[in-house]
Amino acid sequence: MPGTDDTAAPLGDAMTRSEERMHVGTEEVETGHVRLRKYVVTEEVQQTVPVRHEEVRVVREPITDANRDEALSGPEISEAEHEVTLHEERPVVETRAVPVERVRLETDEVTEEETVTGQVRKERIEIEGEDTGVARDPGDGLGR
């Protein structure tokens, strides 16, 4: 037939109508990075601690019958020294590294529904000529 495309010519009295179908799948892609970073900060901490110290006090006692023998046990008149060592407590600060927690990263897989829209091509077939009275299915793609 002149002016017709042989590739679209029907074979016998039938022709094939084709459509594209959309097939949707998934692919895994990298979306970013998360990093744990540990660093050191120094902060001022105050804590109150009780500390003791010794203070010297001079005690003068009159000579009595109870302490007379002890008071007269040395020489009558002499030079002497008596020394007392005083003590005190001072705060001492010591630090120790103590583990307090472990931190790690985990990933959770979350599945969500996502609607995908695409375009597909469909072939339509038209019938030209006289009405043949053939009943047609509305979904047959015959383009009415």
N, CA, C and O atoms as a MOPAC input file, in Angstrom:
PM7 MOZYME 1SCF
protein

 N      0.84500 1    -1.17300 1     0.00000 1
 C      0.00000 1     0.00000 1     0.00000 1
 C      0.88500 1     1.22900 1     0.00000 1
 O      1.77300 1     1.35800 1     0.84300 1
 N      0.65400 1     2.12300 1    -0.92700 1
 C      1.48600 1     3.31700 1    -0.99000 1
 C      1.19000 1     4.24000 1     0.18300 1
 O      0.04000 1     4.41900 1     0.58500 1
 N      2.29200 1     4.83900 1     0.73700 1
 C      2.15400 1     5.79200 1     1.84400 1
 C      1.90300 1     5.15400 1     3.18600 1
 O      1.52800 1     5.86300 1     4.12000 1
 N      2.08400 1     3.87200 1     3.33800 1
 C      1.87000 1     3.23500 1     4.64200 1
 C      3.20700 1     2.77600 1     5.20000 1
 O      4.13900 1     2.48200 1     4.45200 1
 N      3.28600 1     2.72200 1     6.49400 1
 C      4.48200 1     2.25500 1     7.19100 1
 C      4.36100 1     0.75900 1     7.37400 1
 O      3.45100 1     0.28000 1     8.05000 1
 N      5.28600 1     0.01500 1     6.76700 1
 C      5.22200 1    -1.44700 1     6.82900 1
 C      5.36300 1    -1.96400 1     8.26100 1
 O      4.85600 1    -3.03900 1     8.58100 1
 N      6.04800 1    -1.20800 1     9.12500 1
 C      6.22900 1    -1.70800 1    10.49100 1
 C      4.93100 1    -1.65700 1    11.25700 1
 O      4.75500 1    -2.42100 1    12.20600 1
 N      4.00300 1    -0.77500 1    10.87800 1
 C      2.72400 1    -0.69100 1    11.57400 1
 C      1.63900 1    -1.46800 1    10.85200 1
 O      0.49300 1    -1.48600 1    11.29900 1
 N      1.98100 1    -2.10900 1     9.74400 1
 C      0.97300 1    -2.84800 1     8.97700 1
 C      0.50600 1    -4.05300 1     9.75800 1
 O      1.31700 1    -4.75400 1    10.36400 1
 N     -0.79400 1    -4.30500 1     9.75200 1
 C     -1.30800 1    -5.44800 1    10.47900 1
 C     -0.87100 1    -6.75100 1     9.83500 1
 O     -0.70400 1    -6.84500 1     8.62000 1
 N     -0.69400 1    -7.74200 1    10.67500 1
 C     -0.37800 1    -9.07600 1    10.18600 1
 C     -1.69900 1    -9.81000 1    10.03900 1
 O     -2.35700 1   -10.12300 1    11.03200 1
 N     -2.06600 1   -10.07100 1     8.86300 1
 C     -3.36200 1   -10.70000 1     8.63600 1
 C     -4.44600 1    -9.70300 1     8.99100 1
 O     -4.45300 1    -8.59200 1     8.46000 1
 N     -5.34700 1   -10.06300 1     9.86200 1
 C     -6.41100 1    -9.15000 1    10.26600 1
 C     -6.24000 1    -8.69100 1    11.71500 1
 O     -7.20800 1    -8.23500 1    12.32500 1
 N     -5.01600 1    -8.80200 1    12.29100 1
 C     -4.77600 1    -8.39000 1    13.68000 1
 C     -3.57800 1    -7.45700 1    13.74800 1
 O     -2.71100 1    -7.48100 1    12.87400 1
 N     -3.53500 1    -6.64300 1    14.78200 1
 C     -2.36900 1    -5.80000 1    15.05700 1
 C     -2.11500 1    -5.81400 1    16.54900 1
 O     -3.01500 1    -6.07000 1    17.34800 1
 N     -0.92000 1    -5.54400 1    16.89600 1
 C     -0.52000 1    -5.55800 1    18.30200 1
 C     -0.46600 1    -4.13800 1    18.82600 1
 O      0.12700 1    -3.25300 1    18.20800 1
 N     -1.08800 1    -3.93400 1    19.96300 1
 C     -1.04400 1    -2.63700 1    20.64400 1
 C     -0.13900 1    -2.80100 1    21.85500 1
 O     -0.31000 1    -3.74400 1    22.62700 1
 N      0.82000 1    -1.89900 1    22.03400 1
 C      1.77400 1    -1.99700 1    23.14100 1
 C      1.64000 1    -0.79400 1    24.06200 1
 O      1.17300 1     0.27300 1    23.66600 1
 N      2.06400 1    -1.00000 1    25.30100 1
 C      2.09400 1     0.06400 1    26.29700 1
 C      3.40000 1    -0.05300 1    27.08200 1
 O      3.98100 1    -1.13300 1    27.18400 1
 N      3.83900 1     1.04500 1    27.61900 1
 C      4.95800 1     1.00800 1    28.55600 1
 C      4.40000 1     0.78500 1    29.95000 1
 O      3.36000 1     1.33800 1    30.30700 1
 N      5.06200 1     0.01100 1    30.69700 1
 C      4.70400 1    -0.20200 1    32.09900 1
 C      5.78900 1     0.43500 1    32.95600 1
 O      6.97400 1     0.37100 1    32.62600 1
 N      5.38100 1     1.03800 1    34.03900 1
 C      6.34200 1     1.66300 1    34.93800 1
 C      6.73200 1     0.65200 1    36.00500 1
 O      5.87300 1     0.11200 1    36.70200 1
 N      8.01600 1     0.40100 1    36.12800 1
 C      8.55800 1    -0.47700 1    37.15600 1
 C      9.34500 1     0.40000 1    38.11900 1
 O     10.28900 1     1.07800 1    37.71500 1
 N      8.96000 1     0.38800 1    39.38500 1
 C      9.59100 1     1.23900 1    40.38300 1
 C     10.38400 1     0.37000 1    41.33700 1
 O      9.88200 1    -0.62200 1    41.86400 1
 N     11.61800 1     0.75500 1    41.54800 1
 C     12.47500 1     0.04700 1    42.50000 1
 C     13.16800 1     1.06100 1    43.38800 1
 O     12.76800 1     2.22400 1    43.44800 1
 N     14.19900 1     0.62300 1    44.06800 1
 C     14.94900 1     1.52500 1    44.93400 1
 C     16.43100 1     1.33800 1    44.66900 1
 O     16.86200 1     0.30000 1    44.16600 1
 N     17.19600 1     2.34900 1    45.01200 1
 C     18.63900 1     2.25900 1    44.98500 1
 C     19.16200 1     2.91000 1    46.25300 1
 O     18.54700 1     3.84000 1    46.77500 1
 N     20.27600 1     2.43600 1    46.74400 1
 C     20.85900 1     2.99300 1    47.95700 1
 C     21.89500 1     4.03400 1    47.57000 1
 O     22.78900 1     3.76900 1    46.76700 1
 N     21.76400 1     5.21700 1    48.14900 1
 C     22.70700 1     6.30100 1    47.87800 1
 C     23.21500 1     6.85800 1    49.20400 1
 O     22.53600 1     6.76000 1    50.22600 1
 N     24.39400 1     7.43500 1    49.18400 1
 C     24.96500 1     8.05600 1    50.37600 1
 C     24.30300 1     9.40900 1    50.58400 1
 O     24.22300 1    10.21500 1    49.65800 1
 N     23.82400 1     9.66000 1    51.81200 1
 C     23.12300 1    10.91700 1    52.07400 1
 C     23.86700 1    11.82500 1    53.04600 1
 O     23.44400 1    12.96200 1    53.25300 1
 N     24.93300 1    11.37400 1    53.63300 1
 C     25.66800 1    12.23700 1    54.54600 1
 C     26.53500 1    11.43900 1    55.48700 1
 O     26.61900 1    10.21500 1    55.39400 1
 N     27.18200 1    12.14900 1    56.39900 1
 C     28.07300 1    11.52700 1    57.37400 1
 C     27.73500 1    12.04800 1    58.76400 1
 O     27.34800 1    13.20500 1    58.92600 1
 N     27.88400 1    11.19200 1    59.75600 1
 C     27.75500 1    11.58100 1    61.15900 1
 C     29.03200 1    11.12700 1    61.84400 1
 O     29.47800 1     9.99500 1    61.65700 1
 N     29.61200 1    12.00600 1    62.63100 1
 C     30.88900 1    11.70500 1    63.26000 1
 C     30.81000 1    12.00200 1    64.74900 1
 O     30.23700 1    13.01200 1    65.15900 1
 N     31.38400 1    11.12300 1    65.55200 1
 C     31.56900 1    11.39800 1    66.97800 1
 C     32.95100 1    12.03000 1    67.12400 1
 O     33.93000 1    11.52600 1    66.57400 1
 N     33.02600 1    13.11900 1    67.85700 1
 C     34.30600 1    13.77000 1    68.09800 1
 C     34.41000 1    14.04400 1    69.58300 1
 O     33.51200 1    14.63900 1    70.17900 1
 N     35.50000 1    13.61000 1    70.17500 1
 C     35.71200 1    13.82400 1    71.60100 1
 C     36.73500 1    14.94100 1    71.75600 1
 O     37.76500 1    14.95000 1    71.08200 1
 N     36.44200 1    15.88300 1    72.65000 1
 C     37.39500 1    16.95200 1    72.92700 1
 C     37.35900 1    17.25500 1    74.42200 1
 O     36.45500 1    16.81200 1    75.13100 1
 N     38.32900 1    17.99900 1    74.88800 1
 C     38.50600 1    18.24900 1    76.31700 1
 C     38.16700 1    19.69900 1    76.62400 1
 O     38.61700 1    20.60900 1    75.92700 1
 N     37.38000 1    19.91200 1    77.66000 1
 C     37.10300 1    21.24600 1    78.19100 1
 C     37.52500 1    21.24700 1    79.65600 1
 O     37.50200 1    20.20800 1    80.31700 1
 N     37.90400 1    22.39800 1    80.14900 1
 C     38.29100 1    22.53700 1    81.55600 1
 C     37.28600 1    23.44200 1    82.23000 1
 O     36.98200 1    24.52700 1    81.73300 1
 N     36.77600 1    23.00400 1    83.34900 1
 C     35.82500 1    23.83400 1    84.07600 1
 C     36.25700 1    23.95700 1    85.53000 1
 O     36.91300 1    23.07000 1    86.07700 1
 N     35.88100 1    25.06200 1    86.14100 1
 C     36.20900 1    25.34700 1    87.53100 1
 C     35.22300 1    24.59700 1    88.42900 1
 O     34.01100 1    24.67000 1    88.22700 1
 N     35.74400 1    23.88600 1    89.40900 1
 C     34.91900 1    23.13700 1    90.35200 1
 C     35.30300 1    23.58200 1    91.75200 1
 O     36.48900 1    23.68900 1    92.06500 1
 N     34.32500 1    23.84100 1    92.59000 1
 C     34.59300 1    24.20900 1    93.98800 1
 C     34.01000 1    23.15600 1    94.90400 1
 O     32.90400 1    22.65900 1    94.68900 1
 N     34.76800 1    22.82900 1    95.92100 1
 C     34.30600 1    21.87200 1    96.91700 1
 C     34.88200 1    22.30500 1    98.26300 1
 O     36.06100 1    22.64600 1    98.35200 1
 N     34.07600 1    22.29200 1    99.28200 1
 C     34.51500 1    22.68700 1   100.61600 1
 C     34.99600 1    21.46200 1   101.37300 1
 O     34.33300 1    20.42500 1   101.39400 1
 N     36.16500 1    21.60000 1   101.99400 1
 C     36.73100 1    20.49200 1   102.75400 1
 C     37.15000 1    21.03800 1   104.12200 1
 O     37.76700 1    22.10000 1   104.19100 1
 N     36.82800 1    20.33400 1   105.20400 1
 C     37.26500 1    20.81000 1   106.52400 1
 C     38.76700 1    20.54800 1   106.71600 1
 O     39.25800 1    19.46400 1   106.40100 1
 N     39.48300 1    21.54600 1   107.23200 1
 C     40.91300 1    21.38500 1   107.51900 1
 C     41.16400 1    21.76900 1   108.98200 1
 O     40.52500 1    22.67700 1   109.51400 1
 N     42.09200 1    21.07200 1   109.61700 1
 C     42.41800 1    21.33800 1   111.01800 1
 C     43.81000 1    21.95000 1   111.09400 1
 O     44.65300 1    21.72300 1   110.22600 1
 N     44.03600 1    22.73100 1   112.14700 1
 C     45.37700 1    23.22600 1   112.43300 1
 C     45.52400 1    23.38400 1   113.95400 1
 O     44.54500 1    23.47900 1   114.69500 1
 N     46.76700 1    23.40600 1   114.37100 1
 C     47.05200 1    23.56200 1   115.79100 1
 C     47.44200 1    25.01300 1   116.07300 1
 O     48.13800 1    25.64600 1   115.27900 1
 N     47.00200 1    25.51000 1   117.17000 1
 C     47.38000 1    26.84000 1   117.62800 1
 C     48.00400 1    26.69100 1   119.00900 1
 O     47.60500 1    25.82400 1   119.78800 1
 N     48.98000 1    27.53600 1   119.30700 1
 C     49.64000 1    27.45900 1   120.60500 1
 C     48.89800 1    28.35000 1   121.59600 1
 O     48.40400 1    29.42500 1   121.25400 1
 N     48.84000 1    27.87400 1   122.81600 1
 C     48.19600 1    28.62300 1   123.90000 1
 C     49.11600 1    28.52900 1   125.11700 1
 O     49.57000 1    27.44300 1   125.47600 1
 N     49.38100 1    29.64400 1   125.73300 1
 C     50.21900 1    29.65900 1   126.93800 1
 C     49.30700 1    29.45800 1   128.13700 1
 O     48.31300 1    30.16300 1   128.31300 1
 N     49.67000 1    28.48300 1   128.95400 1
 C     48.88200 1    28.17500 1   130.14300 1
 C     49.76100 1    28.47100 1   131.36100 1
 O     50.86100 1    27.93400 1   131.49000 1
 N     49.27000 1    29.31900 1   132.23800 1
 C     49.99700 1    29.65300 1   133.48300 1
 C     49.23800 1    29.01700 1   134.65200 1
 O     48.03500 1    29.22500 1   134.81300 1
 N     49.94600 1    28.25700 1   135.44400 1
 C     49.33100 1    27.57800 1   136.58400 1
 C     50.00700 1    28.05600 1   137.88100 1
 O     51.23400 1    28.15300 1   137.93100 1
 N     49.26700 1    28.34000 1   138.87000 1
 C     49.89000 1    28.64000 1   140.16300 1
 C     50.47800 1    27.36500 1   140.77500 1
 O     49.99200 1    26.26600 1   140.50800 1
 N     51.48500 1    27.50700 1   141.56700 1
 C     52.07300 1    26.35100 1   142.23400 1
 C     51.15500 1    25.96500 1   143.39500 1
 O     50.80300 1    26.76900 1   144.25800 1
 N     50.79400 1    24.68400 1   143.35800 1
 C     49.91300 1    24.15500 1   144.41000 1
 C     50.58600 1    22.95100 1   145.02400 1
 O     51.63100 1    22.50500 1   144.55000 1
 N     49.99400 1    22.42300 1   146.07600 1
 C     50.53400 1    21.22600 1   146.71200 1
 C     50.53800 1    20.05200 1   145.73000 1
 O     51.40500 1    19.18200 1   145.82000 1
 N     49.60800 1    20.01300 1   144.81500 1
 C     49.49800 1    18.89000 1   143.87900 1
 C     50.61300 1    18.92700 1   142.84200 1
 O     51.06000 1    17.86500 1   142.40700 1
 N     51.08400 1    20.10800 1   142.42400 1
 C     52.09800 1    20.15000 1   141.38300 1
 C     53.46300 1    20.65000 1   141.89200 1
 O     54.38000 1    20.83700 1   141.09300 1
 N     53.60700 1    20.86600 1   143.20300 1
 C     54.83100 1    21.42800 1   143.78800 1
 C     56.04700 1    20.55300 1   143.48100 1
 O     57.07500 1    21.09200 1   143.07000 1
 N     55.98300 1    19.25100 1   143.65600 1
 C     57.14200 1    18.37700 1   143.42200 1
 C     57.60800 1    18.45400 1   141.96300 1
 O     58.80800 1    18.48400 1   141.69000 1
 N     56.68000 1    18.48400 1   141.06100 1
 C     57.02100 1    18.55500 1   139.63700 1
 C     57.63400 1    19.91300 1   139.30500 1
 O     58.57400 1    19.97900 1   138.51400 1
 N     57.13400 1    20.97400 1   139.87800 1
 C     57.63300 1    22.31600 1   139.59400 1
 C     59.03800 1    22.51900 1   140.14700 1
 O     59.80400 1    23.30200 1   139.58600 1
 N     59.39100 1    21.85100 1   141.21000 1
 C     60.69600 1    22.04500 1   141.84100 1
 C     61.71100 1    20.99600 1   141.40500 1
 O     62.80200 1    20.95400 1   141.97200 1
 N     61.40800 1    20.14800 1   140.42800 1
 C     62.29300 1    19.05100 1   140.04400 1
 C     63.51500 1    19.53200 1   139.26100 1
 O     64.49600 1    18.79000 1   139.20300 1
 N     63.52400 1    20.70400 1   138.66500 1
 C     64.66100 1    21.19800 1   137.90000 1
 C     65.52700 1    22.11600 1   138.73500 1
 O     65.29500 1    22.27100 1   139.93400 1
 N     66.53800 1    22.73700 1   138.10600 1
 C     67.38900 1    23.67100 1   138.83600 1
 C     66.61500 1    24.90400 1   139.26900 1
 O     65.57600 1    25.23300 1   138.69600 1
 N     67.13300 1    25.58700 1   140.29200 1
 C     66.41700 1    26.74400 1   140.82700 1
 C     66.32300 1    27.86100 1   139.80700 1
 O     65.22700 1    28.34700 1   139.52700 1
 N     67.42100 1    28.26900 1   139.25900 1
 C     67.42200 1    29.35300 1   138.27700 1
 C     68.31800 1    28.89600 1   137.13500 1
 O     69.46800 1    28.50800 1   137.34200 1
 N     67.78000 1    28.94700 1   135.95000 1
 C     68.55700 1    28.55200 1   134.77100 1
 C     67.86800 1    29.10100 1   133.52400 1
 O     66.74900 1    29.61100 1   133.56300 1
 N     68.58600 1    28.97100 1   132.43600 1
 C     67.98500 1    29.32400 1   131.15000 1
 C     67.50700 1    28.02400 1   130.50400 1
 O     68.12800 1    26.97100 1   130.65100 1
 N     66.41200 1    28.12400 1   129.80000 1
 C     65.88400 1    26.92300 1   129.13300 1
 C     65.01200 1    27.33500 1   127.94500 1
 O     64.53200 1    28.46400 1   127.85000 1
 N     64.84000 1    26.41100 1   127.09000 1
 C     63.92700 1    26.59900 1   125.95400 1
 C     63.01300 1    25.39300 1   125.87900 1
 O     63.37500 1    24.26900 1   126.22700 1
 N     61.84500 1    25.67500 1   125.42200 1
 C     60.90200 1    24.56800 1   125.17400 1
 C     60.23600 1    24.86800 1   123.83500 1
 O     59.72800 1    25.96700 1   123.61500 1
 N     60.24600 1    23.91200 1   122.97400 1
 C     59.70500 1    24.11500 1   121.61900 1
 C     58.56600 1    23.14200 1   121.36900 1
 O     58.63000 1    21.97400 1   121.75300 1
 N     57.52700 1    23.64000 1   120.72100 1
 C     56.38600 1    22.81200 1   120.33400 1
 C     56.26100 1    22.90600 1   118.81400 1
 O     56.29800 1    23.99800 1   118.24800 1
 N     56.11600 1    21.78500 1   118.17500 1
 C     55.90700 1    21.76500 1   116.72300 1
 C     54.40900 1    21.81600 1   116.44300 1
 O     53.64000 1    21.00300 1   116.95600 1
 N     54.01100 1    22.77700 1   115.62800 1
 C     52.59600 1    22.93600 1   115.27400 1
 C     52.32300 1    22.22400 1   113.94500 1
 O     53.19900 1    22.12600 1   113.08700 1
 N     51.11300 1    21.73900 1   113.79900 1
 C     50.70800 1    21.02100 1   112.57200 1
 C     49.41000 1    21.61300 1   112.03900 1
 O     48.60400 1    22.17700 1   112.77900 1
 N     49.24000 1    21.46600 1   110.74800 1
 C     47.97600 1    21.86600 1   110.13100 1
 C     47.70100 1    20.96100 1   108.93900 1
 O     48.61000 1    20.33300 1   108.39600 1
 N     46.46600 1    20.90500 1   108.55000 1
 C     46.07700 1    20.17500 1   107.34400 1
 C     45.90700 1    21.19500 1   106.22200 1
 O     45.39400 1    22.29300 1   106.43600 1
 N     46.33300 1    20.82400 1   105.05500 1
 C     46.14800 1    21.67000 1   103.87100 1
 C     45.36900 1    20.86100 1   102.83800 1
 O     45.55200 1    19.65000 1   102.71800 1
 N     44.51300 1    21.53500 1   102.10500 1
 C     43.78300 1    20.81400 1   101.05600 1
 C     44.74000 1    20.32200 1    99.96400 1
 O     45.66400 1    21.02800 1    99.56100 1
 N     44.49800 1    19.13300 1    99.51500 1
 C     45.28300 1    18.54900 1    98.43100 1
 C     44.30600 1    18.16600 1    97.32900 1
 O     43.30700 1    17.49000 1    97.57200 1
 N     44.60200 1    18.59700 1    96.15100 1
 C     43.73700 1    18.27900 1    95.00900 1
 C     44.43800 1    17.26700 1    94.13000 1
 O     45.59200 1    17.44800 1    93.74000 1
 N     43.73700 1    16.22200 1    93.83100 1
 C     44.24300 1    15.17500 1    92.94000 1
 C     43.11300 1    14.83700 1    91.98100 1
 O     41.95900 1    14.73000 1    92.39400 1
 N     43.42500 1    14.67400 1    90.74700 1
 C     42.38100 1    14.29400 1    89.78300 1
 C     42.68800 1    12.89900 1    89.25100 1
 O     43.84600 1    12.50500 1    89.10600 1
 N     41.62600 1    12.17200 1    88.96800 1
 C     41.72400 1    10.83100 1    88.39100 1
 C     40.75600 1    10.74700 1    87.23200 1
 O     39.63300 1    11.24300 1    87.32100 1
 N     41.16900 1    10.14200 1    86.17700 1
 C     40.27200 1     9.90500 1    85.04300 1
 C     39.39700 1     8.70200 1    85.37600 1
 O     39.89500 1     7.61800 1    85.67900 1
 N     38.09400 1     8.91300 1    85.31500 1
 C     37.13400 1     7.86900 1    85.65100 1
 C     36.18400 1     7.71500 1    84.47200 1
 O     35.57600 1     8.70300 1    84.05900 1
 N     36.03100 1     6.52100 1    83.91600 1
 C     35.06900 1     6.34400 1    82.82400 1
 C     33.64000 1     6.52800 1    83.34500 1
 O     33.27300 1     5.97500 1    84.38200 1
 N     32.83900 1     7.31200 1    82.61500 1
 C     31.47300 1     7.57500 1    83.07300 1
 C     30.40600 1     7.09600 1    82.08600 1
 O     29.28500 1     6.80400 1    82.50300 1
 N     30.71600 1     7.00600 1    80.80900 1
 C     29.74000 1     6.45300 1    79.86200 1
 C     30.42300 1     6.12800 1    78.54800 1
 O     31.49000 1     6.65600 1    78.23500 1
 N     29.79000 1     5.25400 1    77.78800 1
 C     30.24300 1     4.94200 1    76.43100 1
 C     29.24200 1     5.54100 1    75.46000 1
 O     28.03200 1     5.45900 1    75.67100 1
 N     29.74500 1     6.13400 1    74.41500 1
 C     28.88700 1     6.73900 1    73.39700 1
 C     29.27600 1     6.12600 1    72.06700 1
 O     30.45500 1     6.08400 1    71.71400 1
 N     28.28100 1     5.64900 1    71.32600 1
 C     28.54500 1     5.07700 1    70.01400 1
 C     27.40800 1     5.44600 1    69.07600 1
 O     26.34800 1     5.89300 1    69.51500 1
 N     27.63300 1     5.26000 1    67.80500 1
 C     26.62600 1     5.56300 1    66.79500 1
 C     26.03800 1     4.25900 1    66.27300 1
 O     26.75900 1     3.29400 1    66.01900 1
 N     24.74600 1     4.24700 1    66.11900 1
 C     24.04400 1     3.13300 1    65.49300 1
 C     23.13800 1     3.71100 1    64.42900 1
 O     22.77200 1     4.88500 1    64.49500 1
 N     22.77600 1     2.91500 1    63.46600 1
 C     21.80600 1     3.36000 1    62.46900 1
 C     20.55000 1     2.50900 1    62.60000 1
 O     20.62500 1     1.30400 1    62.84200 1
 N     19.41900 1     3.13400 1    62.44000 1
 C     18.13700 1     2.45200 1    62.41500 1
 C     17.59100 1     2.56200 1    61.01000 1
 O     17.64200 1     3.63000 1    60.40000 1
 N     17.07600 1     1.47600 1    60.50000 1
 C     16.48000 1     1.49300 1    59.17100 1
 C     14.99300 1     1.76500 1    59.31200 1
 O     14.28800 1     1.04800 1    60.02300 1
 N     14.52200 1     2.79100 1    58.64300 1
 C     13.12700 1     3.20500 1    58.71100 1
 C     12.53200 1     3.04200 1    57.31900 1
 O     13.10900 1     3.51300 1    56.33800 1
 N     11.38900 1     2.38400 1    57.22700 1
 C     10.71900 1     2.20500 1    55.94400 1
 C      9.50100 1     3.10800 1    55.89500 1
 O      8.66500 1     3.09000 1    56.79900 1
 N      9.40500 1     3.89100 1    54.84400 1
 C      8.28400 1     4.80100 1    54.65300 1
 C      7.68800 1     4.55500 1    53.28100 1
 O      8.33400 1     3.96800 1    52.41300 1
 N      6.47700 1     4.99600 1    53.08700 1
 C      5.82300 1     4.91500 1    51.79100 1
 C      6.06400 1     6.21900 1    51.04000 1
 O      5.89900 1     7.29900 1    51.60800 1
 N      6.44800 1     6.13200 1    49.78500 1
 C      6.65000 1     7.31700 1    48.96600 1
 C      5.99000 1     7.07800 1    47.61600 1
 O      6.21200 1     6.04200 1    46.99000 1
 N      5.18900 1     8.02100 1    47.16900 1
 C      4.50200 1     7.90200 1    45.89100 1
 C      5.41200 1     8.39300 1    44.77700 1
 O      5.98900 1     9.47700 1    44.86300 1
 N      5.53300 1     7.58800 1    43.73800 1
 C      6.38200 1     7.91800 1    42.59800 1
 C      5.48700 1     8.18300 1    41.40000 1
 O      4.56900 1     7.41200 1    41.12100 1
 N      5.75000 1     9.25700 1    40.70200 1
 C      4.98000 1     9.60900 1    39.50500 1
 C      5.90700 1     9.56100 1    38.30300 1
 O      7.01600 1    10.09500 1    38.34500 1
 N      5.46000 1     8.93000 1    37.24300 1
 C      6.25400 1     8.85800 1    36.01800 1
 C      5.33500 1     8.90700 1    34.80100 1
 O      4.11100 1     8.90800 1    34.93900 1
 N      5.92100 1     8.94700 1    33.62700 1
 C      5.13800 1     8.97000 1    32.39800 1
 C      5.37800 1     7.67700 1    31.63600 1
 O      6.50800 1     7.19800 1    31.53700 1
 N      4.31000 1     7.12600 1    31.10300 1
 C      4.41200 1     5.93200 1    30.26300 1
 C      3.71200 1     6.22700 1    28.94400 1
 O      2.76900 1     7.01600 1    28.90100 1
 N      4.15900 1     5.61200 1    27.90100 1
 C      3.54300 1     5.79000 1    26.58500 1
 C      2.67000 1     4.58900 1    26.27900 1
 O      2.98900 1     3.45400 1    26.63400 1
 N      1.57000 1     4.86300 1    25.61700 1
 C      0.64000 1     3.80400 1    25.22800 1
 C      0.29200 1     4.00200 1    23.75500 1
 O      0.20900 1     5.12800 1    23.26300 1
 N      0.09500 1     2.90800 1    23.08200 1
 C     -0.38000 1     2.96900 1    21.70600 1
 C     -1.89800 1     2.88900 1    21.71700 1
 O     -2.48800 1     2.17000 1    22.52400 1
 N     -2.51900 1     3.62700 1    20.82000 1
 C     -3.97000 1     3.57900 1    20.64700 1
 C     -4.24900 1     3.12500 1    19.20300 1
 O     -3.46800 1     3.37700 1    18.28500 1
 N     -5.34300 1     2.47800 1    19.05200 1
 C     -5.73800 1     2.02300 1    17.70800 1
 C     -7.10600 1     2.61100 1    17.39400 1
 O     -8.05200 1     2.46900 1    18.16900 1
 N     -7.19600 1     3.26100 1    16.26600 1
 C     -8.47300 1     3.81300 1    15.81800 1
 C     -9.00800 1     2.96200 1    14.66900 1
 O     -8.25300 1     2.37100 1    13.89700 1
 N    -10.28700 1     2.92500 1    14.58900 1
 C    -10.93200 1     2.21500 1    13.48400 1
 C    -11.55400 1     3.26100 1    12.58100 1
 O    -12.35300 1     4.09000 1    13.01900 1
 N    -11.18700 1     3.21100 1    11.35000 1
 C    -11.74500 1     4.15000 1    10.37700 1
 C    -12.70100 1     3.39500 1     9.46400 1
 O    -12.51300 1     2.21200 1     9.17900 1
 N    -13.67400 1     4.06600 1     9.03800 1
 C    -14.63100 1     3.45300 1     8.10900 1
 C    -15.99800 1     3.37500 1     8.72700 1
 O    -16.29500 1     4.03800 1     9.72100 1
 N    -16.83200 1     2.54900 1     8.11900 1
 C    -18.21100 1     2.42900 1     8.57300 1
 C    -18.26200 1     1.74800 1     9.93100 1
 O    -17.39900 1     0.94800 1    10.29200 1
 N    -19.29200 1     2.09200 1    10.65300 1
 C    -19.50000 1     1.46300 1    11.95400 1
 C    -19.82500 1     0.00300 1    11.72300 1
 O    -20.78000 1    -0.32500 1    11.01900 1
 N    -19.05100 1    -0.85000 1    12.30200 1
 C    -19.22800 1    -2.28400 1    12.08400 1
 C    -20.17300 1    -2.90300 1    13.08300 1
 O    -20.54500 1    -4.06900 1    12.95400 1
 N    -20.56800 1    -2.12400 1    14.09100 1
 C    -21.47600 1    -2.64900 1    15.09800 1
 C    -20.80300 1    -3.59900 1    16.06800 1
 O    -21.47300 1    -4.35200 1    16.77500 1
 N    -19.48600 1    -3.56600 1    16.10400 1
 C    -18.75800 1    -4.44600 1    17.01700 1
 C    -18.75700 1    -3.80800 1    18.40500 1
 O    -18.41200 1    -2.63700 1    18.55800 1
 N    -19.14500 1    -4.58900 1    19.41100 1
 C    -19.11700 1    -4.08500 1    20.79600 1
 C    -17.65800 1    -4.00800 1    21.23800 1
 O    -16.86400 1    -4.92700 1    21.03600 1
 N    -17.34200 1    -2.84900 1    21.86100 1
 C    -15.95300 1    -2.66900 1    22.29200 1
 C    -15.90300 1    -2.49100 1    23.81200 1
 O    -16.80400 1    -1.91400 1    24.42100 1
 N    -14.81200 1    -3.00900 1    24.40700 1
 C    -14.54700 1    -2.83600 1    25.82900 1
 C    -13.94700 1    -1.44700 1    26.01200 1
 O    -12.98800 1    -1.10600 1    25.32000 1
 N    -14.49700 1    -0.61200 1    26.94900 1
 C    -13.97300 1     0.75800 1    27.11100 1
 C    -12.48200 1     0.76700 1    27.46400 1
 O    -11.82500 1     1.77300 1    27.19600 1
 N    -11.92100 1    -0.27000 1    28.03600 1
 C    -10.50800 1    -0.29000 1    28.40700 1
 C     -9.63000 1    -0.90000 1    27.35400 1
 O     -8.47400 1    -1.21800 1    27.63400 1
 N    -10.14700 1    -1.08200 1    26.11200 1
 C     -9.35100 1    -1.75600 1    25.09600 1
 C     -8.39200 1    -0.85600 1    24.36400 1
 O     -7.63600 1    -1.33700 1    23.51900 1
 N     -8.38900 1     0.45000 1    24.65300 1
 C     -7.44500 1     1.35900 1    24.03600 1
 C     -7.76900 1     1.68500 1    22.60700 1
 O     -6.88600 1     2.09300 1    21.85100 1
 N     -9.01100 1     1.51600 1    22.21500 1
 C     -9.35900 1     1.79600 1    20.82800 1
 C     -9.68200 1     3.25100 1    20.58700 1
 O    -10.11400 1     3.59100 1    19.48600 1
 N     -9.50100 1     4.11200 1    21.53500 1
 C     -9.52700 1     5.55000 1    21.35500 1
 C    -10.85300 1     6.15200 1    20.98500 1
 O    -10.87100 1     7.04200 1    20.13500 1
 N    -11.94500 1     5.74800 1    21.54400 1
 C    -13.23700 1     6.35000 1    21.21900 1
 C    -13.48500 1     7.54700 1    22.06500 1
 O    -14.52600 1     8.19000 1    21.93600 1

